[in-house]
Amino acid sequence: MQTDTAGPVRPRIHLWLLATLLPVLAFGLTLALDGLRGGREAPATPHLQPALAQATLLPGPRRVEPFTLTAHNGAPFTEASLRGRWSLLAFGYTSCPDICPTALANLARVRHLLTAEDADTPYRTVFVSVDPERDTTARLAGYVPYFHPSFIGATGTPAELAGLARQLGIRYEKVEAPDSAMGYLVDHSAAILLINPRGEYAAVFGAPHDPRLMATDIQAIARAAAGNAQAR
């Protein structure tokens, strides 16, 4: 949650940390249970393990289950929309006073660094609004591309958003702020997720975000994935 100068609400940092660690812990628990049951073999350790400065790589890429949102241009945005290129997913809302604009500015810098060094590898950046009451597609269209014309804003019904957030370990909560002109704020995870070109959840970047370290880590992860694919 972000602070508002007109209200007393303060960030709940523990939610951000929980959201960053939850996907990795959940995945590790699944592997442990599978080993105890003896019913399935744990996935083979990738041949190449990149050295990372800021990202947390999941033990193995995790499939993103089907979901349906709507992009800021009115087109459907689903799990299929995440395939074909590396994607960075951030969650927030357009009324956010500080965390979200900072994250989007950092992501614009990440994109610049990535494309400057590797123009042939396509990258996608998606901002998912968890404030469907206020963030219409028209509002997203006037906000998200401001940071970069290629950025995609997406939102959906409360049920659609909750389903996607739940499977990715993203936490968010509407918090009433009667002393604020906004009426309410949204406490949400600050983690940024990396999705691989197969549409699988591969890594997470916890806050605070350093664009140069993020770009370096993404390139390392992409190179390792390409090397592992060739080795198979």
N, C-alpha and C positions, 0 to 999 in steps of 0.2 A: 504493500500500500504506500502511497506517496503522501507526503505532508502537504497541507494547504495552509497558506498564510492566514486565512480567515477562520481556521478551525483548529481544534486541539488534537486532531488525529495524528498519530505518529506511525512510522513504518514498523512493520512486524518482520524484522530481519530473519527470525527463525523460520518463517515460511519460505523465504527465498532459499535458505540453506537446505531445508528439507526437500524442496523441489529439485534442487541440484543433485542431491545424493540418492533420492528415492529410486529413480530408474535403475541406477547401478546396483543398489542393494537388492531390489526386487529381482533383477535378472540373476544375480548371484545366488539368491535363495532358490530360484527355480532350478538352476543347475544342480545345487546341492541335493534337492529333493529328488531330482531325476536319478542322481547317482545312488541314493539310498534305495530307491525302488528297483534299480537295476534294469529298468525297462528301456532306457534310451541311453545312447552314448553321448557324452559331452562333446560339443563341437571341437574340431581340431584347432589347436592354437595356430593362428595365422603365422606364416613363415616370416613376414615382415612386421615388426612392431615399432611404429614411429615413436621417436622421443618428442614429447609434447611439453610445452611451456604453460599452457593455460587450459586446454581442453581435457576433459575426462572421457576416455574412450570406453564405450561399453564392452563387456567381455566378448560379445558377439553382436553383430547388427540385428536389430529387432524389427520385425515386420510391422508396418503401420496398418492397423486394421481399417476397413472401409469407413469412411465418414463423408459427410456432405456439408459444405459451406457455400457461401456466395462471395465471389470476388468483387472488388470495387467497381468493375465494369459491368456487373450484372451476370457474368458467366458463372456456371457451376465451378466450384473448386473442391476437388475430391482427392482421395489418396492417389489416383492416377495422375493428378496434376503435379505430383512430387517426383515423378519418374523422369529419367532422361538427363538429369543434371544434378549437381550438388545443390542442396537447398538449405538456407538458414531460416529458422522459424523463431520469431519473437512474439510474445503475448503481452497485451496491454490494452490501452484505450486512448482515444484522441484527446480526452479532457485531462489526461495525466499531466501534472504540472512540471515534472522534472525527469523521472526515470525513463519514460518512454521516448521523449524527444532526444534525450541523450543517447539511448540505445540505438535509435534510428540514425542519428548522426554518426555514431561509431560504425554502424553497419554500412553506411555510405562510404566511409573511409576504408573499411575492409574490402568492399567491392572494388574501389579504386586501386588498392594495392594488389589485389588478386589479378585483375584484368591487365594492369600495367606490366606484371611479370609473366602472366600466362594468359594471353588473349584468346587462345584456342579452347580453353576449358570453360564451359558455360556454368554460370552460377545464378541462383535464384534467391531472392530475399522476400520473405512473406511476413507480414505483420497481422496477427490474428487478434481482432478486438474481442475482449471478454465483457464488453459493455453494450449488449445489443439494444438496450432501451434508447440509447442516444446515438450510437454509431451506426447509422444507416450506410448503405453503399455509397450514397451521394456524399455523405460526410467523409467517408474513408477516401473517396476519389479526390476530394479537395485537400486531404491531409497527407496521406502516405506518399504519393508521387512527388511531393514537395522535396522530400529528402533525396530521392533519385527516381527518374522517370520509369525505371524498370521495376521498381518495388511494387509488390502486390499487397493490397489490403483485403482482408477477408473476415467475414463474420457469419453468424447464423442464428438459429433459434437458441434459447437457453439450453434445451435438451441436446442439440447438435454440438454446441460448444462444450458442454459438460462431458459428453462422450469422448470427444477428441482430447480434451485436457486430462481426463482420467487415465486414458491409456498411455499418455506421454508423461504422466507424473507432474503435471502443471497444476498448481493450486491458485485459486482466486476466490475472492469473497467481497460481496457488496457491503460497504460499511456506511451507515447513515452518518451524515455530518450536518446536523441542524444549524450549526453556527457558520457554515460555509455557504456561499452563494451557489455552489454547485449542487447542494442538496445531499449528495452522497459521493463517496470515493470508492475505488475498487482496489483492494489489497490483492496483489498478484505476484506470481513468481517472476524474478528478473532473469532467469536462465534463458539462454539462447541455444536452440537445438540444431544439430547438424544432421541432415537426412542425405543418404547416399543416392546415387542415380538409380538404384533399384527400388527406391521408395522405402528404405529401411532406416530406422533411427540408429545412428552410428556413434554420435558423441554429443556432449553437452558442455557449454561454456558457462561457468558460474560468474556472477558479478564480483568485483568490478571488471569491466571488459576493456582490454587493451587491443585496439585494432591491429597493430602490427603483430603482436603475438598471436592473435586469432588468425590472421592471414597466413602466418608461417605455419601454424598448426594445421590449418585446412589443407594447405599444399602438401604437408607431410602425410596427412591421412590419405589424401587422394593418390599420392605416389605409392604409398604402401598398398592401397587397395588395388591399384593397377598391377603392381608387382605380384601380389598374391593371386590375382586372376590369371596372370600369365603362367604362374607356377603350377596351377591346377591342371 
